[in-house]
Amino acid sequence: GTETFTFGAEADKSVVMTIGSKEMVANNVPVTTDVAPFIQDNRTYVPFRALTEAFGATVDYNAENNTVTTKLDGKTVVLTVGSTVLTVKTVTMDVAPFIVDDRVVVPVRFVGEAFGFTVEATQDADTGATASVVFYQK
């Protein structure tokens, strides 16, 4: 099916990721990712590099110490696979990032909000489960 999202004139950047789909829409352009967003233990996870690069961030993964450093708009966010600490200032997440198919996946709200994005979920009309995750910046 087709979903339409309206952010108003204030949204400068937007990303829509749909649960179970490797197709995302970044600033109105379809993009294919390596890993589809998914729900695990009632939390939504998304592929970190795909999300942040869609907003223009630079991403560096250090395989020796399992850290991901992302820079965007003068902010640096550092996270470690397997750790609940996400460093902007210091923020402790309630779940840790992990690796799926050689890609780091993150709990979506913490990371999106760390970069100043509004994060909203849409629900499946039949099940009430999260269907898509929308990120936008004013």
VMD Tcl script that draws the C-alpha trace (Angstrom):
set ca {
  {0.00 0.00 0.00}
  {0.87 3.65 0.06}
  {1.28 5.85 3.10}
  {1.30 9.62 2.92}
  {3.04 11.71 5.58}
  {2.55 15.43 5.94}
  {5.04 17.35 8.06}
  {4.06 20.88 7.16}
  {6.32 23.56 5.80}
  {8.54 23.40 8.90}
  {10.14 19.99 8.26}
  {13.56 20.50 6.65}
  {14.56 16.83 6.65}
  {12.50 13.67 6.99}
  {13.04 9.91 7.03}
  {10.30 7.27 7.06}
  {11.25 3.67 7.86}
  {8.65 0.90 7.81}
  {8.88 -2.12 10.07}
  {9.98 -5.17 8.09}
  {10.89 -3.19 4.96}
  {14.38 -2.47 3.65}
  {12.92 0.42 1.68}
  {12.91 3.81 3.39}
  {12.04 7.30 2.19}
  {14.68 9.93 2.96}
  {13.69 13.49 2.12}
  {11.08 12.16 -0.33}
  {13.58 9.87 -2.10}
  {13.25 6.06 -1.89}
  {16.40 4.39 -0.53}
  {17.20 0.71 0.10}
  {18.86 -0.30 3.39}
  {20.70 -3.50 4.34}
  {18.58 -4.21 7.43}
  {14.86 -3.60 7.87}
  {13.58 -1.88 11.03}
  {12.06 -4.36 13.47}
  {10.44 -4.68 16.85}
  {12.07 -6.74 19.59}
  {10.95 -6.88 23.22}
  {8.41 -4.12 22.52}
  {11.15 -1.74 21.24}
  {11.63 -0.47 17.70}
  {15.15 -0.82 16.25}
  {16.48 0.76 13.06}
  {19.80 0.52 11.16}
  {21.87 3.38 12.57}
  {24.10 4.21 9.59}
  {21.18 4.31 7.13}
  {19.18 6.61 9.41}
  {21.92 9.07 10.29}
  {23.48 9.24 6.82}
  {20.02 10.05 5.44}
  {20.17 13.20 7.56}
  {23.67 14.03 6.29}
  {25.70 12.69 9.22}
  {29.14 11.13 8.99}
  {29.42 7.71 10.61}
  {32.57 5.90 11.73}
  {32.46 2.35 13.11}
  {35.49 1.15 15.09}
  {35.41 -2.65 14.97}
  {38.19 -3.03 17.57}
  {36.16 -1.46 20.37}
  {32.66 -1.73 18.80}
  {32.02 2.02 18.93}
  {30.06 4.09 16.47}
  {30.83 7.81 16.26}
  {28.38 9.99 14.36}
  {28.68 13.71 13.63}
  {25.83 15.92 12.49}
  {25.25 19.67 12.69}
  {28.05 20.19 15.22}
  {26.86 17.34 17.48}
  {28.83 14.18 18.08}
  {27.06 11.05 19.30}
  {29.07 8.02 20.40}
  {27.60 4.63 21.23}
  {29.07 1.22 21.92}
  {27.51 -2.04 20.77}
  {26.35 -3.93 23.87}
  {26.36 -0.84 26.14}
  {23.36 1.23 27.19}
  {25.44 4.43 27.29}
  {24.91 6.88 24.43}
  {27.20 9.88 24.75}
  {26.06 13.30 23.61}
  {26.26 14.74 27.03}
  {25.89 11.43 28.84}
  {22.63 9.65 28.27}
  {21.86 6.15 29.50}
  {19.53 4.16 27.29}
  {17.38 1.41 28.76}
  {18.53 -1.08 26.09}
  {21.83 -1.48 24.22}
  {22.54 -1.35 20.47}
  {23.52 -4.65 18.86}
  {24.52 -6.05 15.47}
  {22.17 -7.64 12.90}
  {23.60 -8.80 9.57}
  {26.82 -6.81 10.17}
  {24.86 -3.58 10.85}
  {24.46 -1.79 14.17}
  {20.80 -1.37 15.12}
  {19.71 1.09 17.79}
  {16.64 1.87 19.89}
  {15.12 4.50 17.69}
  {13.83 7.19 20.06}
  {17.06 7.72 22.02}
  {19.19 8.18 18.94}
  {16.71 10.28 16.97}
  {16.14 12.65 19.88}
  {19.89 12.83 20.63}
  {20.28 14.50 17.23}
  {17.32 16.80 17.80}
  {14.80 14.97 15.60}
  {11.17 14.47 16.42}
  {10.39 10.75 16.34}
  {6.84 9.51 15.76}
  {5.42 6.07 15.14}
  {2.40 5.12 13.07}
  {0.30 2.12 14.06}
  {-1.08 -0.73 12.00}
  {-4.86 -0.21 11.91}
  {-5.56 -3.92 12.42}
  {-3.05 -4.86 15.13}
  {-2.13 -1.56 16.77}
  {1.56 -2.50 16.45}
  {4.11 0.00 15.17}
  {4.00 0.07 11.38}
  {6.41 2.87 10.49}
  {8.76 5.27 12.23}
  {8.92 8.88 11.08}
  {11.84 11.21 11.83}
  {11.76 14.90 11.07}
  {13.58 18.04 11.94}
  {12.18 21.54 12.14}
}
mol new
graphics top color blue
foreach p $ca { graphics top sphere $p radius 0.5 }
foreach p [lrange $ca 0 end-1] q [lrange $ca 1 end] { graphics top cylinder $p $q radius 0.2 }
display resetview
